[in-house]
Amino acid sequence: MTIPAPFDRFDLTGKVALVTGGSRGLGREMVLAFAAAGADVVITSRKVESCEVLAREVTERTGRAALPYGCHVGHWDELDGLVAAAYDRFGKVDILVNNAGMSLLYDEPTDVTEKMWDSVVNLNLKGPFRLTALVGQRMVEHGGGSIINVSSTGSIRPTPNILPYAAAKAGLNAITEGFAQAFGPTVRVNCLMAGPFFTDISKAWDLERVNEGLQSHALRRGGRPEEIIGAALFLAGDASSFTTGAVLRADGGIP
């Protein structure tokens, strides 16, 4: 019996990865990492132009094929087209990352309108549910795959200013375990629970207040976007072959 080298378990050569919210932030880092590990990639976000820019960068830097696709993940009826485009181009999807997400600002819970609630829940929960159902079933038919839901520590440490987002991400944690049962034993479904990362979205944060709060975390700082790569590669490939229905925290040690 040949024992594979440890790094071989992170090799994604011949795989196809679909990443929502893939043109910026944590999604961008995962797209570049998967391509560097040998995967072809499908990059989707609402702004196809941003996906196209990253797709060119992927091919120039790694030589891998990249399909840019404009799609609003919160719109149920757009997801069939995304899946069809991915399979038409590559014939399969081996790795699905439900990364697209957002929260909305408000002062008091009574300021949250039904439209605000629906837009947050649709993007963070409804869309990932539908996309996981569509791709996961095809993965089962093709004999395997890995699905990664990107959640947030807000789902277990909700604060008053992110309640719709926290509720949606808590739902994402729940469907992770349910889909792992539904699609096992060949398809693995896990959750990557991200803490505070300093991505482009963090430019809207009150950084002085955030950094003060981070002093209660074990690492006493926020994450750099590239620090998501190790956990994402672990869950995407064979390194996590006995891991499913799990929630992996990458949060700097929240209290």
Residue pairs with C-beta under 8 A, 6 or more apart in sequence:
4 238
8 238
9 237
9 238
9 239
9 241
10 37
10 233
10 234
10 237
10 238
10 239
11 37
11 38
11 237
11 238
12 34
12 37
12 38
12 39
12 94
12 95
12 233
12 236
12 237
13 37
13 38
13 39
14 38
14 39
15 34
15 38
15 39
15 40
15 94
15 95
15 236
15 237
16 39
16 40
16 41
16 42
16 86
16 90
16 92
16 93
16 94
16 95
17 30
17 31
17 34
17 39
17 40
17 41
17 42
17 93
17 94
17 95
17 96
17 97
17 236
18 41
18 42
18 44
18 82
18 86
18 93
18 95
18 96
18 97
18 135
19 27
19 30
19 31
19 34
19 41
19 42
19 43
19 44
19 97
19 99
20 27
20 44
20 45
20 71
20 73
20 97
20 98
20 99
20 100
20 127
20 128
20 131
21 27
21 44
21 45
21 73
21 99
21 100
21 101
22 28
22 30
22 31
22 41
22 42
22 43
22 44
22 45
22 51
22 54
22 97
22 99
23 43
23 45
23 47
23 50
23 51
23 53
23 54
24 45
24 50
24 199
24 200
25 197
25 199
25 200
25 201
25 225
26 99
26 150
26 194
26 197
26 199
26 225
26 228
27 43
27 45
27 97
27 99
27 100
28 54
28 225
29 225
29 226
29 228
29 229
29 232
30 97
30 99
30 228
30 229
30 232
31 41
31 43
31 54
31 58
31 66
32 57
32 58
32 61
32 62
33 229
33 232
33 233
34 41
34 95
34 232
34 233
34 236
35 41
35 58
35 61
35 62
35 64
35 66
36 61
36 62
37 233
37 236
37 237
38 64
39 64
39 94
39 95
39 236
40 64
40 65
40 66
40 67
40 90
41 55
41 58
41 64
41 65
41 66
41 67
42 66
42 67
42 69
42 82
42 85
42 86
42 89
42 90
42 93
43 51
43 54
43 55
43 58
43 66
43 67
43 68
43 69
44 51
44 68
44 69
44 70
44 71
44 73
44 82
44 100
45 51
45 70
45 71
45 100
46 70
46 71
46 72
47 70
48 68
48 69
48 70
51 68
51 69
51 70
52 68
54 66
54 68
55 66
55 67
55 68
56 66
58 64
58 66
59 65
59 66
65 89
65 90
67 85
67 86
67 89
67 90
69 82
69 85
69 86
71 78
71 79
71 81
71 82
72 78
72 123
73 79
73 98
73 100
73 123
73 127
73 128
73 131
74 100
74 119
74 122
74 123
74 126
74 127
75 122
75 127
76 122
76 126
76 127
76 130
79 127
79 130
79 131
79 134
80 134
82 131
83 93
83 131
83 134
83 135
83 138
86 93
87 93
87 138
92 138
92 142
93 135
93 138
93 139
93 145
94 139
94 144
94 145
94 146
95 145
95 146
95 147
95 148
95 236
96 131
96 132
96 135
96 136
96 139
96 145
96 146
96 147
96 148
97 147
97 148
97 150
97 232
97 236
98 127
98 128
98 131
98 132
98 147
98 148
98 149
98 150
98 172
99 148
99 150
100 123
100 127
100 128
101 123
101 124
101 150
101 152
101 165
101 168
101 169
102 119
102 120
102 123
102 124
102 165
103 120
103 154
103 162
103 164
103 165
104 112
104 116
104 119
104 120
104 164
104 165
105 161
106 112
106 116
106 161
109 160
109 163
112 163
112 164
116 164
117 164
120 164
120 165
120 168
121 164
121 167
121 168
121 171
123 168
124 165
124 168
124 169
124 171
124 172
125 168
125 169
125 171
125 172
125 175
128 149
128 172
128 175
129 175
132 147
132 149
132 175
132 179
132 189
133 179
135 145
135 147
136 145
136 147
136 179
136 182
136 183
136 187
136 189
137 183
139 145
139 147
139 183
139 186
139 187
140 183
140 186
140 187
143 186
144 186
144 187
145 186
145 187
145 188
146 187
146 188
146 189
146 190
146 235
146 236
146 237
146 240
147 179
147 183
147 187
147 188
147 189
147 190
148 190
148 191
148 192
148 232
148 235
148 236
149 172
149 173
149 175
149 176
149 189
149 190
149 191
149 192
150 191
150 192
150 194
151 169
151 172
151 173
151 176
151 191
151 192
151 193
151 194
151 247
152 165
152 166
152 169
152 193
152 194
152 195
153 193
153 194
153 195
153 196
153 249
153 251
153 254
154 162
154 165
154 166
154 169
155 166
155 169
155 170
155 172
155 173
155 193
156 170
156 173
156 193
157 254
158 166
158 167
158 170
159 166
172 191
173 191
173 193
173 247
176 189
176 190
176 191
176 245
176 247
177 189
177 245
179 189
180 188
180 189
180 190
180 244
180 245
181 245
183 189
184 244
188 235
188 240
188 241
188 243
188 244
189 244
189 245
190 235
190 240
190 243
190 244
190 245
190 246
190 247
190 248
191 246
191 247
191 248
192 228
192 231
192 232
192 235
192 248
192 250
193 247
193 248
193 249
193 250
193 251
194 223
194 228
194 250
194 251
195 217
195 222
195 223
195 249
195 250
195 251
195 252
195 254
196 202
196 210
196 214
196 222
196 223
196 251
196 252
197 222
197 223
197 224
197 225
197 227
197 228
198 222
198 223
198 224
198 225
199 225
202 210
202 222
210 222
211 221
211 222
214 220
214 221
214 222
214 252
216 255
217 251
217 252
217 253
217 254
217 255
218 252
218 253
218 254
218 255
219 252
219 253
220 252
221 252
222 252
223 250
223 251
223 252
227 250
228 250
231 248
231 250
233 239
234 240
234 248
235 243
235 248
